[in-house]
Amino acid sequence: MKKIAFAALSVVVLAASSSAFAQGKTRAEVYQELIEAQQNGLNYVTDASYPDVNPVFARQVEQHKEALAAQAAASRVASESASTGSMN
């Protein structure tokens, strides 16, 4: 009787452990997601503030977003001036 119970328990444990790998993400994918989260300012979310940004970091996140917007605008202006300058 103990052997049957042990076998059943083993099957349940194997089934549960195989579902843990169902997402199928590689380390590189997870690492890239962490880098993107840092770049987007999402690393300022804490357990206490999830899913919102922790109020302590709100100003830093705002500055980060402003810097990203300024950088995007500068690169857009540079690409426009480069394309206009090559036509003349």
TILUMBA-302990 format. One record per residue: residue number from 1; residue in three letters; x negated, y negated, z of N, C-alpha, C in turn. Coordinates in steps of 0.02 Angstrom, whole numbers. Each point is the difference from the previous one (the first is absolute). Layout:
N
   nr  rest  n.east  n.north    n.up  ca.east  ca.north   ca.up  c.east  c.north    c.up
  NUM   ALA       X        Y       Z        X         Y       Z       X        Y       Z
...
***
This chain:
88
   nr  rest  n.east  n.north    n.up  ca.east  ca.north   ca.up  c.east  c.north    c.up
    1   MET     -41       60       0       41       -60       0     -43      -63       0
    2   LYS     -55        3      38      -45       -58       3     -32      -13     -68
    3   LYS     -14       54     -37      -31        -9     -66      47      -36     -48
    4   ILE      63       16       3       49       -33     -44       7      -74      18
    5   ALA       2      -14      64        5       -69      22     -63      -39     -20
    6   PHE     -58       31       7      -62       -32     -19      -3      -13     -76
    7   ALA      24       48     -39        1        -8     -72      47      -56     -20
    8   ALA      58       -3      31       49       -53     -15     -28      -68      19
    9   LEU     -32       -4      57      -30       -63      22     -56      -21     -49
   10   SER     -39       47     -23      -54       -15     -48      28      -28     -65
   11   VAL      55       28     -24       31       -24     -62      26      -71      10
   12   VAL      30      -14      57       26       -67      14     -57      -51       3
   13   VAL     -55       18      33      -57       -45       5     -31      -13     -68
   14   LEU      -6       51     -41      -28        -9     -67      45      -44     -43
   15   ALA      64        9       5       47       -41     -39      -4      -73      22
   16   ALA      -5      -12      65       -3       -68      26     -66      -34     -20
   17   SER     -54       37       3      -65       -30     -17      -7      -15     -74
   18   SER      32       40     -42       -5       -13     -72      40      -62     -20
   19   SER      53      -16      37       38       -59     -16     -37      -64      20
   20   ALA     -49        5      43      -39       -58      19     -42      -25     -58
   21   PHE     -16       42     -47      -41       -18     -57      42      -16     -61
   22   ALA      64       -9       8       45       -10     -56     -10      -66     -36
   23   GLN     -26      -51      35      -10       -64     -32     -53        2     -54
   24   GLY     -52       37      10      -50        11     -50     -44      -60     -17
   25   LYS     -12      -45      47      -43       -56     -13     -73       20      15
   26   THR     -44      -26     -41      -70        12      11     -28      -53      47
   27   ARG     -59       12      25      -32       -49      43     -12      -65     -37
   28   ALA     -18        6     -63      -12       -61     -40      63      -41      -8
   29   GLU      58       33      -9       63       -37      -6      18      -35      65
   30   VAL      -8       34      56       15       -31      64     -48      -58      13
   31   TYR     -63        9     -16      -50       -53       9      18      -61     -42
   32   GLN      21       12     -62       20       -55     -44      61      -36      27
   33   GLU      48       37      29       59       -31      30     -20      -44      59
   34   LEU     -49       22      39      -23       -40      57     -34      -64     -24
   35   ILE     -39        4     -53      -33       -59     -28      52      -49     -25
   36   GLU      51       25     -36       53       -44     -25      39      -32      56
   37   ALA      11       37      55       35       -29      57     -40      -56      31
   38   GLN     -65        8       5      -43       -53      26       2      -61     -45
   39   GLN      -2       11     -65        0       -55     -47      67      -37       0
   40   ASN      54       35      14       66       -31       1      19      -27      69
   41   GLY     -44        7      49       14       -25      66      44       45      43
   42   LEU       8       62     -20       43        45      37     -35       32      60
   43   ASN     -64      -12       9      -34        28      57      14      -40      64
   44   TYR      42      -50      -5       20       -40      58      64       26      32
   45   VAL      25       56     -24       60        31      29     -24       47      55
   46   THR      29       -9      59      -18        43      57      58       46      17
   47   ASP     -12       47      44       53        46      21      58      -38      31
   48   ALA     -15      -53      37       52       -38      34      40      -43     -48
   49   SER     -30      -20     -56       34       -46     -45      28       33     -63
   50   TYR     -14       64     -11       20        35     -61      74       -9     -13
   51   PRO      22      -14     -59      -34        -6     -64     -22      -71     -16
   52   ASP      11      -46      47      -19       -69     -12     -72      -12      21
   53   VAL     -27      -57     -20      -67       -20      20       3      -23      72
   54   ASN     -50       19      38       -4       -22      70      -3      -76       1
   55   PRO      40      -33      42        1       -73       3     -68      -31      15
   56   VAL     -43       37      34      -67       -25      15     -39      -11     -65
   57   PHE      13       41     -50      -37        -3     -63      38      -36     -55
   58   ALA      57      -29      14       42       -30     -52     -37      -55     -38
   59   ARG     -36      -43      34      -35       -55     -34     -56       27     -45
   60   GLN     -36       51      24      -53        29     -41      28       31     -64
   61   VAL      58       33       5       31        30     -58      21      -55     -49
   62   GLU      27      -54      26       21       -56     -43     -60      -30     -36
   63   GLN     -55       -9      35      -61       -26     -31     -26       48     -54
   64   HIS       5       64      14      -23        50     -47      41       -2     -64
   65   LYS      66       -7       7       44        -5     -58     -14      -63     -40
   66   GLU     -12      -56      34      -16       -62     -34     -66        6     -39
   67   ALA     -49       33      30      -64         9     -33       7       44     -62
   68   LEU      41       53       5       11        43     -58      36      -38     -56
   69   ALA      48      -42      18       36       -40     -50     -47      -50     -33
   70   ALA     -43      -32      39      -48       -48     -29     -49       36     -46
   71   GLN     -22       59      20      -47        38     -41      33       21     -65
   72   ALA      63       21       2       35        19     -61      10      -60     -46
   73   ALA      16      -57      29        9       -60     -40     -65      -21     -33
   74   ALA     -55        4      37      -65       -19     -27     -21       46     -57
   75   SER      13       65       8      -19        46     -54      45      -10     -60
   76   ARG      63      -18      11       46       -13     -56     -23      -62     -38
   77   VAL     -19      -53      36      -24       -61     -32     -64       13     -39
   78   ALA     -45       40      30      -64        15     -33      11       40     -64
   79   SER      47       47       2       12        40     -61      35      -41     -53
   80   GLU      43      -46      20       33       -44     -49     -50      -47     -33
   81   SER     -45      -28      40      -50       -46     -28     -50       36     -44
   82   ALA     -15       62      16      -45        38     -41      32       17     -67
   83   SER      63       16       1       33        17     -63      12      -63     -42
   84   THR      13      -57      31        9       -63     -36     -67      -25     -28
   85   GLY     -53        8      37      -66       -23     -22     -27       41     -58
   86   SER      19       62      -5      -26        41     -55      35      -15     -65
   87   MET      58      -32       2       36       -15     -61     -28      -62     -34
   88   ASN     -30      -46      36      -25       -63     -30     -63       10     -34
***
